[in-house]
Amino acid sequence: MSGGRINRRMLLRSAALLTPLAIATPTVSARTSTFKRLDPNSPVARSLLYVEDTREVPKDHPLASRHSPEQKCLNCAQLRGEAGETWRPCPAFAGRLVNVGGWCTIWQGR
C-alpha cells in the first residue's frame, strides 16, 4: 500500500479475513429474541423522553417541542430489525427493544 491507496491484493486479503465474521454474525432479527423491551421509566429512557406511544408525549415537557404527531420509532432512521415487528432494536437504547409506535427526542427522519 503506497500513498494511502489500497491495492487489489490488500482489498482481497481484507475481504477474505472479514467474510467468516459476516457469516458467523447473526442477523439483527435473530438476536432480538434475547433483547428486552425498554422500560419507559428507566433513567436513559426518561432522559430521552421515550414513550411507547407517540400520543403520550407530555406536552408540558421542555423537550416535547421536538415532537410532531407523524414522528414514530417506525419512521425513525435509527430503528433496526425486521419490518412488521412491533418491538424492534434501536441503537440509542443498546440491547433494548422499542415500540414502533413510540418516540424519543433523538428521532431522525429517513
C-alpha positions as CSV (number, residue, x, y, z in Angstrom):
1,M,0.0,0.0,0.0
2,S,1.6,3.3,-1.0
3,G,0.4,6.8,-0.7
4,G,-2.7,5.8,1.3
5,R,-4.2,3.9,-1.6
6,I,-5.5,0.4,-1.2
7,N,-4.2,-2.0,-3.8
8,R,-6.2,-5.0,-5.1
9,R,-4.2,-7.5,-3.1
10,M,-4.9,-5.7,0.2
11,L,-8.6,-5.4,-0.6
12,L,-8.9,-9.1,-1.4
13,R,-7.0,-10.1,1.8
14,S,-9.2,-7.9,3.9
15,A,-12.3,-9.3,2.3
16,A,-11.1,-12.9,2.9
17,L,-10.5,-12.1,6.6
18,L,-13.9,-10.4,7.1
19,T,-16.1,-12.9,5.2
20,P,-16.1,-15.5,8.0
21,L,-17.1,-12.8,10.5
22,A,-20.0,-11.7,8.4
23,I,-21.2,-15.3,8.0
24,A,-20.9,-16.1,11.7
25,T,-22.6,-12.9,12.9
26,P,-26.3,-13.5,13.4
27,T,-28.8,-11.1,11.8
28,V,-30.5,-8.4,13.9
29,S,-33.7,-10.3,13.8
30,A,-32.1,-13.5,15.2
31,R,-30.6,-11.5,18.1
32,T,-33.8,-9.6,19.0
33,S,-35.2,-12.6,20.8
34,T,-32.5,-12.0,23.5
35,F,-33.3,-8.3,23.8
36,K,-35.7,-7.0,26.4
37,R,-38.2,-4.3,26.0
38,L,-37.1,-0.8,27.0
39,D,-38.7,0.3,30.3
40,P,-40.0,3.8,29.7
41,N,-39.2,4.6,33.4
42,S,-35.5,3.6,33.1
43,P,-33.1,6.6,33.5
44,V,-31.9,6.5,29.9
45,A,-35.5,6.3,28.5
46,R,-36.6,9.2,30.8
47,S,-33.6,11.3,29.8
48,L,-34.6,10.9,26.1
49,L,-38.3,11.3,26.8
50,Y,-39.0,7.8,25.3
51,V,-42.7,6.9,25.3
52,E,-44.2,3.6,23.9
53,D,-47.0,5.5,22.2
54,T,-46.3,8.8,20.4
55,R,-49.6,10.2,21.6
56,E,-48.3,10.0,25.2
57,V,-45.5,12.6,24.8
58,P,-46.1,15.0,27.7
59,K,-47.0,18.4,26.2
60,D,-45.6,20.3,29.2
61,H,-42.1,18.8,28.9
62,P,-39.4,21.2,27.6
63,L,-38.2,18.7,25.0
64,A,-41.7,18.0,23.8
65,S,-41.4,20.8,21.2
66,R,-39.2,18.5,19.2
67,H,-42.2,16.1,18.6
68,S,-44.7,16.2,15.9
69,P,-47.6,13.6,15.6
70,E,-46.3,11.9,12.5
71,Q,-42.9,11.1,14.1
72,K,-42.7,7.5,15.4
73,C,-40.0,5.0,16.0
74,L,-41.4,3.2,12.9
75,N,-40.2,6.0,10.6
76,C,-37.0,6.9,12.5
77,A,-33.8,6.4,10.7
78,Q,-32.2,4.7,13.7
79,L,-34.7,1.8,14.1
80,R,-33.4,-1.6,13.2
81,G,-34.9,-5.1,12.9
82,E,-37.5,-6.7,10.7
83,A,-40.4,-4.9,9.2
84,G,-43.7,-6.0,10.7
85,E,-42.3,-6.4,14.2
86,T,-44.0,-4.3,16.9
87,W,-40.9,-4.3,19.1
88,R,-37.6,-3.6,17.4
89,P,-34.0,-2.7,18.4
90,C,-32.8,0.9,18.5
91,P,-29.1,1.7,18.8
92,A,-29.9,4.6,21.1
93,F,-31.0,2.1,23.7
94,A,-28.4,-0.7,23.2
95,G,-29.7,-4.1,23.8
96,R,-33.3,-3.0,24.2
97,L,-36.4,-3.1,22.0
98,V,-38.6,0.0,21.4
99,N,-42.2,0.0,20.3
100,V,-42.6,1.1,16.7
101,G,-45.4,3.4,17.8
102,G,-43.2,5.1,20.3
103,W,-41.0,8.2,20.1
104,C,-38.0,9.8,21.8
105,T,-36.1,13.1,21.5
106,I,-33.4,11.8,19.2
107,W,-35.9,10.8,16.5
108,Q,-34.4,11.3,13.0
109,G,-36.3,11.3,9.7
110,R,-35.3,8.8,7.0
